[in-house]
Structure formats: structure tokens, C-alpha cells
């Protein structure tokens, strides 16, 4: 997605060789108008797929998932939570995931009633790095015996291998911008 | 907002006399189409106000804020974070807030670069209960010397007093549905 790559080059800031900060439009400050362009692009990438539910994880995935929903005819969006709040009194599916940016393991949960074996799930997130969040979301959906139709990431950091692992496991993965490496403070996209 | 009240009555489930669960459309599963109706209603409630930025807090406020942005001509949405991730290497404003549903005190942070004294801020959140999150967001915006134009909540639980405290402190508060009390498992709206 050319507009996204331009935006990453203009506003993204590499931190070392592992992290790219895009907090001016994606995951702290959000350009809501641009999120619709992203949603429309996801629709193109998963055009042929029937989707009954969009699954994401708090917090940065929510804006993207909600804006993507519009282009799929508004299926429900469900976001997994990083801890069970005390209002979640009913059954939930649970799995562990390591957060790369927060340097901590988290419990990821989702109420059982919001995913069923009839669901065809599109998983959406902002980043695909080591794949911890994506695998955790797949795990939750699979506990419910739902079908995972695809995994969409706004930015894939290819060098961290999560996308490769997901594809090797048979998931249909589409990333709107794929970063091959961060070298000498420069972002290098995959051609 | 009548459509919201109907939805709360149809799907909201009281837990004791303090909590009302609306996780089927607002804060776990999200009805994105309905979020636009909510955003449009916020536009009506803050019609006369000039807004340069919408401020909310992760995670449940994000979908609402993003959908509200559309009706104000897409000002940037900024969501405060409940802890500073290790990618937040620059200066941030910070304040404490008690989470009602998670029974824990949290540090709420926002990068300094995303709010300035030129900003006219609309604060948006899903619930207004004791007002802890709203006051924390006001505090962050005021640290940046920004002007707080209004505070909008989807659901206000009047009996927990946060709305009253905010109004007494001079904030312009609008809630789309105001719950007077939860009694014998029934939700009573304020007339």
C-alpha cells in the first residue's frame, strides 16, 4: 500500500534495529481518516473471503478493526483483552502471549459467547512482528473451533519472523507494508 | 439517545447494583455501525464547539473516539495509555487513575508531543462512573495547558457521581444515556 509506505517513511521513526515508531498516526495518535483507507485496503486483500467477525486485540488494533468492518458490511468486531476485568463473570477463552513492546507476558482473554464454531474470522492488528499476538488470537479462535479466514497486519516486520511462521502454519496472511530490515536508521521495505 | 437506551435495555445486563455490562456492542464486542450513530450524536451534543483533537483512553474509548472523529472533520484522535510502553522514549504527561472495573490503580500517560496549548480537546469515553478516567484525561490535557471543550460519555452512571463532580468543576459534560440507578436487576434511566 503505497500511501502507507509513504506515511511510514515520512513519520515513522526507527528505534534501534527492531522497533519502528508510528505513534503519530497508528497507535497513540490516530489518523481516523487514514484508518478508513487502511480498512478499504484490507477489503481488497481479503476480497474473496466471507467474514462473519473481525477479531483484534486491545488497544492498537481496535481503531483499525472498526474502520475495516465498514468495508465488510459491518460484521461484529471483537477485541481480545489483556486481562480479565472483574465484570467478565462468564466463561472466557484464555491464552498467554508475550508483548514485545511491553516486555511482559500477558494473559489474553475473550468471552466465549462472542466466538462460535460458525464464525469465519478475520484477524486484524497494527503490527506483525514475532507473531505472538497473532498466534494468541488464532489460538483463541481455534479454542472456539471457529474458522480463521485470514490474518491482516498493517505493518509486518519481516525480519522478526512472525509472518513466516504464520504462513508456514497455513494461515492466509496479508500485510499492507512489509519491512525487510531497519539498517543505519533507515527503513527498508520488501520489494 | 433513544436508540442507545433501547440497546442498553435489550442487551445490557446489570451485575449487582453498580455495574452494567454492555459488552455485546460497546466494549468487548463492538457494533461498528452503531458506533457511527453514537459519533453522530456526539456531534449534535457538541455542535457549536470547535475541536482540534479528540482525547480518549485505551481500550474501550478508542472505537467510539475514532467513529466520532468522522463527524468533526477528522481531527486527530489521541488515546492515553495505561502504562508507558518501552517504545515511548520521549517525554510524556502522566497521572494516576483508579480503574473501577479492574480494581487497580493505573498510571495514565500520553506523549507530550500530541497535545499542546493550542488544542481544543473533546474527551470521549464509553462510561462515566466515578469520573476517575475523565478527571485523569482532563488532568493530562491541563498539564499541556490545552483547553477542554467538553467531556462526552456514552453511558453515565449518575449514581456514582463522576458526572456531577465534573460539572461542578466547570466541565461541559454530555452523556448519551444517563442511568439513575440499578434496582432489583432493572436499569432506570434518568428522565
HADDOCK unambig.tbl for C-alpha pairs under 7 A between the chains (distance, minus, plus):
assign (segid A and resid 28 and name CA) (segid B and resid 78 and name CA) 5.76 0.50 0.50
assign (segid A and resid 28 and name CA) (segid B and resid 79 and name CA) 5.67 0.50 0.50
assign (segid A and resid 29 and name CA) (segid B and resid 76 and name CA) 6.50 0.50 0.50
assign (segid A and resid 29 and name CA) (segid B and resid 77 and name CA) 5.56 0.50 0.50
assign (segid A and resid 29 and name CA) (segid B and resid 78 and name CA) 4.20 0.50 0.50
assign (segid A and resid 29 and name CA) (segid B and resid 79 and name CA) 6.48 0.50 0.50
assign (segid A and resid 29 and name CA) (segid B and resid 114 and name CA) 6.93 0.50 0.50
assign (segid A and resid 30 and name CA) (segid B and resid 76 and name CA) 5.86 0.50 0.50
assign (segid A and resid 30 and name CA) (segid B and resid 77 and name CA) 5.00 0.50 0.50
assign (segid A and resid 30 and name CA) (segid B and resid 78 and name CA) 6.06 0.50 0.50
assign (segid A and resid 31 and name CA) (segid B and resid 76 and name CA) 5.41 0.50 0.50
assign (segid A and resid 31 and name CA) (segid B and resid 77 and name CA) 6.59 0.50 0.50
assign (segid A and resid 32 and name CA) (segid B and resid 66 and name CA) 5.61 0.50 0.50
assign (segid A and resid 32 and name CA) (segid B and resid 69 and name CA) 6.76 0.50 0.50
assign (segid A and resid 32 and name CA) (segid B and resid 74 and name CA) 6.32 0.50 0.50
assign (segid A and resid 32 and name CA) (segid B and resid 76 and name CA) 6.93 0.50 0.50
assign (segid A and resid 33 and name CA) (segid B and resid 74 and name CA) 6.14 0.50 0.50
assign (segid A and resid 58 and name CA) (segid B and resid 59 and name CA) 5.90 0.50 0.50
assign (segid A and resid 59 and name CA) (segid B and resid 58 and name CA) 5.93 0.50 0.50
assign (segid A and resid 59 and name CA) (segid B and resid 59 and name CA) 5.06 0.50 0.50
assign (segid A and resid 62 and name CA) (segid B and resid 62 and name CA) 6.76 0.50 0.50
assign (segid A and resid 62 and name CA) (segid B and resid 63 and name CA) 6.28 0.50 0.50
assign (segid A and resid 63 and name CA) (segid B and resid 62 and name CA) 6.28 0.50 0.50
assign (segid A and resid 63 and name CA) (segid B and resid 63 and name CA) 5.56 0.50 0.50
assign (segid A and resid 63 and name CA) (segid B and resid 66 and name CA) 6.45 0.50 0.50
assign (segid A and resid 66 and name CA) (segid B and resid 32 and name CA) 5.61 0.50 0.50
assign (segid A and resid 66 and name CA) (segid B and resid 63 and name CA) 6.45 0.50 0.50
assign (segid A and resid 69 and name CA) (segid B and resid 32 and name CA) 6.75 0.50 0.50
assign (segid A and resid 74 and name CA) (segid B and resid 32 and name CA) 6.32 0.50 0.50
assign (segid A and resid 74 and name CA) (segid B and resid 33 and name CA) 6.15 0.50 0.50
assign (segid A and resid 76 and name CA) (segid B and resid 29 and name CA) 6.50 0.50 0.50
assign (segid A and resid 76 and name CA) (segid B and resid 30 and name CA) 5.86 0.50 0.50
assign (segid A and resid 76 and name CA) (segid B and resid 31 and name CA) 5.43 0.50 0.50
assign (segid A and resid 76 and name CA) (segid B and resid 32 and name CA) 6.94 0.50 0.50
assign (segid A and resid 77 and name CA) (segid B and resid 29 and name CA) 5.55 0.50 0.50
assign (segid A and resid 77 and name CA) (segid B and resid 30 and name CA) 5.00 0.50 0.50
assign (segid A and resid 77 and name CA) (segid B and resid 31 and name CA) 6.60 0.50 0.50
assign (segid A and resid 78 and name CA) (segid B and resid 28 and name CA) 5.76 0.50 0.50
assign (segid A and resid 78 and name CA) (segid B and resid 29 and name CA) 4.19 0.50 0.50
assign (segid A and resid 78 and name CA) (segid B and resid 30 and name CA) 6.07 0.50 0.50
assign (segid A and resid 79 and name CA) (segid B and resid 28 and name CA) 5.67 0.50 0.50
assign (segid A and resid 79 and name CA) (segid B and resid 29 and name CA) 6.48 0.50 0.50
assign (segid A and resid 85 and name CA) (segid B and resid 101 and name CA) 5.98 0.50 0.50
assign (segid A and resid 85 and name CA) (segid B and resid 102 and name CA) 5.06 0.50 0.50
assign (segid A and resid 86 and name CA) (segid B and resid 101 and name CA) 5.78 0.50 0.50
assign (segid A and resid 86 and name CA) (segid B and resid 102 and name CA) 5.89 0.50 0.50
assign (segid A and resid 87 and name CA) (segid B and resid 101 and name CA) 6.32 0.50 0.50
assign (segid A and resid 101 and name CA) (segid B and resid 85 and name CA) 5.99 0.50 0.50
assign (segid A and resid 101 and name CA) (segid B and resid 86 and name CA) 5.77 0.50 0.50
assign (segid A and resid 101 and name CA) (segid B and resid 87 and name CA) 6.31 0.50 0.50
assign (segid A and resid 102 and name CA) (segid B and resid 85 and name CA) 5.09 0.50 0.50
assign (segid A and resid 102 and name CA) (segid B and resid 86 and name CA) 5.89 0.50 0.50
assign (segid A and resid 114 and name CA) (segid B and resid 29 and name CA) 6.92 0.50 0.50
